[in-house]
């Protein structure tokens, strides 16, 4: 079910209306289950294709209950190995042979986010955080909510359970803000990301074509493809988050934020505290912290703590990269993420020791340093994302064509370009804020806000005709 399809819009509308018409916790749970069942069923052709997901959930539910009663660390390890083994088999990782793969098609969408929720519940059950059995319906809703099934955010169970007791939004201001956010989300997904994807496909198609290209053309096309893919991914992902968070608010379920101005980040670690924040927080709690604690026990020297953190960051981000896909190219993606995080941490340790924490912090606040750091961060992430739109032969072939000099030139050009764009954007935003404050009686009025919302709705409704003209126009403008 596409997020901009009429069927998805109808599902969202029905979900919000039914939740508000029957606001009791039991009725809301049933409504969420029915909406999720319709959403998940849209991905399959038969009930057989849902059996692996059902078995995965059943194994997780039984494991949680066993750990809640036994609280054995050894049992937790055994059950986690079983869960992860089942996940690897169901996701059909490329290193597995056909002998260990299920011989029929089945639903794989959503398994990654179900895995995170099951591990969270299993660990918390072993640690005594779950004091009572989770009702089966609530467990299924938590793991398979259609709002968070395919792309998150990763909400922790205590927050989810408490939200089920809340009432849907009734305050007109909250309802209006939630509705406006849903509309903005559809604009990002249905218009902005569609145009960016159109341009990206055209640019990357030229880059990967068999036609000969000069060195400068290869660098330029690679950089442009990386930028447009990053912008497309952000528009699509952040737009979907706007939709589900807005709908959740209308239905009385406040989901956690997943983005916080990621392109304002001044370092790679800062970036991941702003981009897909619930994923980063999950890895911090369930992988980074236990790993760092284990390393600190093995190497208890105080002076080694910063370097142990760098090592823990490398492993954490390596695993995060491997989680994103099942083929060999995601090993490279994980290595790039791990290298970015560990080098970032090592630089912070070195610079603080070499120049002093205060001087290092003050130097980082200078405008030139701020925009240089933002440009370096964006460029690194954009180039690393090439692993998501290139397979391994394409990536290695492109690396050979670019050579070390080309890769460095692409990184430098993207860094400079991003820094200039960010500086210009901030200057324009400051000017607009000043103008808005000057004209606040006009633009801040309820009538102006309603007009802006109506304009966005009309833009979404005209997406069909917009698709056929605007993307081609933007592409030709390149």
C-alpha positions in Angstrom: 0.0 0.0 0.0 1.7 3.2 -1.2 1.8 6.0 1.3 0.3 8.5 -1.2 -2.3 6.1 -2.6 -6.0 6.7 -2.2 -6.4 3.4 -0.3 -3.8 4.6 2.3 -5.5 7.9 2.7 -8.9 6.2 3.2 -7.3 3.9 5.8 -5.9 6.9 7.7 -9.2 8.6 7.6 -11.1 5.6 8.8 -8.6 5.0 11.6 -8.9 8.5 12.9 -12.7 8.6 12.7 -13.2 5.3 14.4 -10.6 6.1 17.1 -12.5 9.3 17.9 -15.9 7.7 17.7 -14.9 4.9 20.1 -12.2 6.4 22.3 -12.2 3.7 25.1 -8.8 1.9 25.4 -10.3 -1.5 24.4 -12.0 0.0 21.3 -8.9 1.8 20.3 -6.9 -1.3 20.5 -9.3 -3.2 18.3 -9.4 -0.3 15.8 -5.6 -0.2 15.6 -5.5 -4.0 15.2 -8.0 -3.9 12.3 -6.2 -1.0 10.6 -2.9 -2.8 10.9 -4.4 -6.0 9.6 -5.7 -4.2 6.5 -2.4 -2.5 5.9 -0.2 -5.6 6.3 -2.7 -7.7 4.2 -2.2 -5.2 1.3 1.4 -6.6 0.9 0.5 -10.2 0.5 -1.6 -12.4 -1.8 -2.4 -15.2 0.6 -2.5 -16.0 4.3 0.4 -18.4 3.9 2.7 -15.4 3.2 2.0 -14.1 6.7 3.0 -17.3 8.5 6.7 -16.5 8.9 5.8 -13.1 10.5 3.3 -14.8 12.8 5.9 -17.4 13.8 8.5 -14.7 14.5 6.0 -12.8 16.7 5.0 -16.0 18.5 8.6 -16.9 19.2 9.2 -13.4 20.6 6.1 -13.4 22.7 7.0 -16.8 24.3 10.6 -15.6 24.8 9.4 -12.5 26.6 7.2 -14.4 28.9 9.9 -17.0 29.7 12.4 -14.2 30.5 9.9 -12.3 32.6 9.4 -15.4 34.7 12.9 -16.7 34.8 15.1 -13.6 34.3 18.1 -15.7 33.4 21.0 -14.0 31.5 22.0 -17.3 30.0 18.5 -17.9 28.7 18.4 -14.4 27.3 21.5 -15.1 25.3 20.1 -18.4 23.9 16.8 -16.8 23.0 18.5 -13.7 21.4 20.6 -16.0 19.2 17.5 -17.9 18.2 15.7 -14.6 17.4 18.6 -13.2 15.4 19.0 -16.5 13.6 15.4 -16.6 12.6 15.7 -12.9 11.4 18.7 -13.6 9.2 17.0 -16.6 7.6 13.7 -14.7 7.0 15.5 -11.7 5.6 17.4 -14.0 3.2 20.9 -12.6 3.7 23.0 -13.1 0.7 25.6 -15.3 2.4 23.0 -17.9 3.1 22.5 -20.8 0.7 19.1 -21.8 -0.7 19.0 -24.8 1.6 18.3 -22.6 4.6 15.7 -20.3 2.9 12.0 -20.8 2.9 10.9 -22.1 -0.5 7.9 -19.8 -0.9 7.3 -16.0 -1.1 6.4 -14.3 2.2 6.2 -10.9 3.8 9.6 -9.4 4.8 8.4 -5.8 5.1 8.5 -4.7 8.7 10.6 -7.5 10.1 13.5 -5.2 10.9 11.4 -3.0 13.1 9.7 -5.9 14.7 13.1 -7.3 15.6 14.0 -4.1 17.5 10.8 -4.2 19.5 11.2 -7.8 20.4 14.8 -7.4 21.5 13.8 -4.4 23.6 11.0 -6.4 25.3 13.2 -9.4 25.9 16.0 -7.5 27.5 13.6 -5.5 29.6 11.8 -8.7 30.7 15.1 -10.2 31.8 16.1 -7.1 33.7 12.7 -7.1 35.5 11.3 -4.0 33.8 8.1 -5.9 32.8 6.2 -6.7 36.0 3.2 -8.3 34.3 2.3 -10.3 31.2 1.7 -8.2 28.1 -1.9 -8.8 26.8 -1.7 -10.6 23.4 -3.6 -7.9 21.5 -1.5 -5.1 22.9 1.7 -7.1 22.0 0.6 -7.5 18.4 -0.4 -3.9 18.2 2.9 -2.7 19.6 5.0 -4.8 17.2 2.8 -4.5 14.1 1.1 -1.0 14.3 0.6 0.1 10.7 1.8 3.6 11.7 5.3 2.3 12.6 5.5 -1.1 10.9 7.5 -0.3 7.8 9.8 2.7 8.8 9.4 3.4 12.5 9.7 5.3 14.7 10.8 2.8 17.3 8.7 3.6 20.3 9.5 1.8 23.6 6.8 -0.3 25.0 6.1 1.7 28.3 5.4 4.8 26.1 3.2 2.8 23.8 1.2 1.3 26.7 0.7 4.6 28.4 -0.5 6.2 25.1 -3.2 3.6 24.8 -4.8 5.1 27.9 -4.8 8.6 26.5 -7.6 10.3 24.7 -7.6 11.5 21.1 -6.7 15.1 20.4 -9.7 17.3 21.1 -8.2 20.8 21.5 -8.7 22.7 18.2 -5.1 24.0 18.2 -3.7 20.5 18.6 -6.0 19.1 15.9 -5.1 21.9 13.5 -1.4 21.5 14.1 -1.6 17.7 13.7 -3.6 18.1 10.5 -1.2 20.6 9.1 1.7 18.2 9.8 -0.1 15.4 8.0 -0.5 17.7 5.0 3.1 18.8 5.1 4.1 15.2 5.2 2.1 14.4 2.0 3.7 17.4 0.3 7.2 16.1 1.1 6.4 12.5 0.1 4.1 13.1 -2.8 5.7 16.2 -4.4 9.2 16.9 -3.2 10.5 13.3 -3.0 8.8 12.4 -6.3 10.6 15.2 -8.1 13.9 14.5 -6.4 13.6 10.8 -7.2 12.9 11.6 -10.9 16.0 13.8 -11.1 18.1 11.2 -9.2 17.1 8.4 -11.5 18.0 10.5 -14.5 21.4 11.6 -13.1 22.4 8.2 -11.8 21.3 6.6 -15.1 23.8 8.8 -17.0 26.5 8.0 -14.4 26.1 4.3 -14.7 25.5 4.1 -18.5 28.0 2.6 -20.8 28.5 5.9 -22.6 32.0 7.3 -22.1 32.3 10.2 -19.6 35.2 12.5 -18.9 36.7 12.7 -15.4 35.0 16.0 -14.5 31.7 14.7 -15.8 32.0 11.6 -13.7 32.8 13.6 -10.6 30.0 16.0 -11.2 27.4 13.3 -11.9 28.4 11.3 -8.9 28.2 14.3 -6.6 24.9 15.4 -8.1 23.5 11.9 -7.8 24.6 11.6 -4.2 23.1 14.9 -3.2 19.7 14.3 -4.9 19.5 10.8 -3.4 20.2 12.2 0.0 17.6 15.0 -0.4 15.1 12.4 -1.8 15.6 10.0 1.1 15.2 12.8 3.6 12.0 14.2 2.0 10.5 10.7 1.7 11.5 9.5 5.2 10.8 12.7 7.1 7.6 13.3 5.2 6.3 9.8 6.2 7.2 10.6 9.8 5.2 13.8 9.6 2.2 11.8 8.3 2.3 9.1 11.0 3.1 11.4 13.8 0.3 13.7 12.8 -2.2 10.9 12.4 -1.0 9.5 15.8 -1.7 12.8 17.4 -5.2 12.9 15.9 -5.8 9.3 17.2 -4.4 10.0 20.7 -1.1 8.3 20.2 2.0 10.5 20.5 4.8 8.8 18.7 8.5 9.9 19.3 10.1 12.3 17.0 12.6 10.8 14.5 14.2 13.9 12.9 15.6 17.1 14.4 17.2 19.2 11.7 19.8 16.6 10.8 21.5 18.9 8.2 22.3 21.4 10.9 24.6 18.8 12.5 28.3 19.8 13.0 29.7 16.3 13.3 28.9 12.8 12.3 27.9 11.8 15.8 25.7 14.9 16.1 24.1 14.0 12.8 23.0 10.6 14.1 21.5 12.2 17.2 19.3 14.1 14.8 18.6 11.6 11.9 16.4 8.6 12.6 16.8 9.4 16.3 14.8 6.4 17.6 17.1 4.0 15.7 20.2 5.8 17.1 18.8 5.7 20.6 17.9 2.0 20.3 21.5 1.1 19.2 22.9 3.3 22.0 20.8 1.6 24.7 21.0 -2.0 23.5 24.4 -2.2 21.8 26.7 0.7 22.5 26.2 1.0 26.2 26.5 -2.8 27.0 29.5 -3.0 24.6 31.3 0.0 26.2 30.5 -1.3 29.7 32.1 -4.7 28.8 35.2 -3.1 27.3 35.6 -0.9 30.4 35.5 -4.0 32.6 38.2 -5.6 30.5 40.3 -2.5 30.1 39.7 -0.5 33.3 42.3 2.2 32.8 40.9 5.7 33.0 43.0 6.9 30.1 41.6 4.3 27.8 37.9 5.3 28.2 37.8 7.7 25.2 39.4 5.2 22.9 37.1 2.4 24.1 34.2 4.7 23.2 35.7 5.2 19.7 35.9 1.4 19.3 32.4 0.9 20.6 31.1 3.5 18.2 32.8 1.7 15.3 31.2 -1.6 16.2 27.8 0.0 16.8 27.7 1.8 13.5 29.1 -1.1 11.6 26.1 -3.2 12.9 23.7 -0.4 12.1 25.0 -0.3 8.5 24.7 -4.1 8.2 21.1 -3.9 9.4 20.2 -1.7 6.5 20.5 -4.4 3.9 21.3 -8.1 3.2 23.9 -7.9 0.5 27.7 -7.4 0.6 27.6 -3.7 -0.3 26.1 -3.0 3.1 29.3 -4.3 4.7 31.0 -1.4 3.1 28.2 0.9 4.2 28.6 -0.3 7.8 32.4 0.2 7.6 31.9 3.7 6.4 29.4 4.5 9.2 31.7 2.9 11.7 34.8 4.8 10.4 32.9 8.1 10.4 31.7 7.7 14.0 35.0 6.4 15.4 37.1 9.0 13.6 34.8 11.7 14.8 35.2 10.5 18.4 38.9 10.2 18.1 39.2 13.7 16.7 37.1 15.1 19.6 39.5 13.4 22.0 42.6 14.5 20.2 41.5 18.1 19.7 40.3 18.5 23.3 43.6 17.2 24.6 45.7 19.2 22.1 44.0 22.6 22.3 42.0 22.3 25.5 38.3 21.7 25.8 37.4 25.4 26.1 39.5 26.6 23.2 38.3 23.7 21.0 34.7 24.5 21.8 35.2 28.2 21.2 36.9 27.5 17.8 34.0 25.3 16.8 31.5 28.2 17.3 33.1 30.4 14.7 30.9 30.8 11.6 33.6 29.5 9.2 34.2 26.4 11.4 30.4 25.8 11.8 29.7 25.7 8.1 32.8 23.8 7.3 31.8 21.1 9.8 28.3 21.0 8.5 29.5 20.7 4.9 32.0 17.9 5.9 29.3 16.0 7.7 26.7 16.3 4.9 29.2 15.3 2.2 30.4 12.2 4.1 26.9 11.0 4.7 25.8 11.7 1.2 28.7 9.7 -0.3 28.3 6.9 2.2 24.6 6.6 1.1 25.9 5.6 -2.4 25.9 2.1 -0.9 22.1 2.2 -0.8 21.7 3.0 -4.5 24.6 1.1 -5.9 25.2 -2.7 -5.8 28.7 -4.0 -5.1 30.0 -4.3 -8.7 28.6 -0.8 -9.5 30.2 0.7 -6.4 33.6 -0.9 -7.1 33.5 0.0 -10.8 32.6 3.6 -10.0 35.5 3.8 -7.4 37.9 2.6 -10.1 36.6 5.2 -12.6 36.9 8.0 -10.0 40.2 6.9 -8.5 41.5 8.3 -5.2 41.8 11.8 -6.7 38.2 11.7 -7.9 36.8 10.6 -4.6 38.7 13.3 -2.8 37.6 15.9 -5.4 34.0 14.8 -5.1 34.1 15.0 -1.3 35.8 18.4 -1.4 33.3 19.8 -3.9 30.3 18.5 -2.0 31.7 19.9 1.3 32.2 23.3 -0.2 28.8 23.3 -2.0 27.0 22.1 1.1 28.6 24.7 3.3 27.7 27.5 0.9 24.1 26.3 0.6 23.7 26.0 4.4 25.1 29.5 5.0 22.8 30.9 2.3 19.8 29.0 3.7 20.5 30.3 7.3 20.8 33.9 6.0 17.6 33.6 4.1 15.8 32.1 7.0 17.0 34.9 9.3 15.7 37.4 6.9 12.3 35.7 6.6 12.0 35.5 10.4 12.6 39.2 10.6 10.1 39.9 7.9 7.5 37.6 9.5 7.9 39.3 12.8 7.4 42.7 11.1 4.2 41.4 9.4 3.1 39.1 12.2 -0.4 40.8 12.5 -1.1 39.7 8.9 0.8 36.4 8.5 0.2 35.2 12.1 -3.6 35.5 11.9 -5.8 32.4 12.0 -7.1 33.4 8.5 -3.5 33.3 7.1 -2.8 30.0 8.7 -6.0 28.5 7.3 -5.2 29.9 3.9 -1.7 28.3 4.0 -3.1 25.0 5.0 -5.7 25.1 2.3 -3.0 25.9 -0.3 -1.0 22.9 0.9 -4.1 20.6 0.6 -4.7 21.9 -3.0 -1.1 21.2 -3.8 -1.4 17.6 -2.6 -4.7 17.1 -4.5 -3.0 18.3 -7.7 -0.1 15.9 -7.4 -1.4 13.7 -10.2 -1.0 16.4 -12.9 2.1 17.8 -11.2 4.0 14.5 -11.5 3.9 14.6 -15.3 5.2 18.1 -15.8 7.2 19.4 -12.9 9.8 16.5 -12.6 10.6 16.8 -16.3 10.9 20.6 -16.1 13.3 20.3 -13.1 15.3 17.6 -14.8 15.7 19.8 -18.0 16.8 22.7 -15.8 19.9 20.7 -14.8 
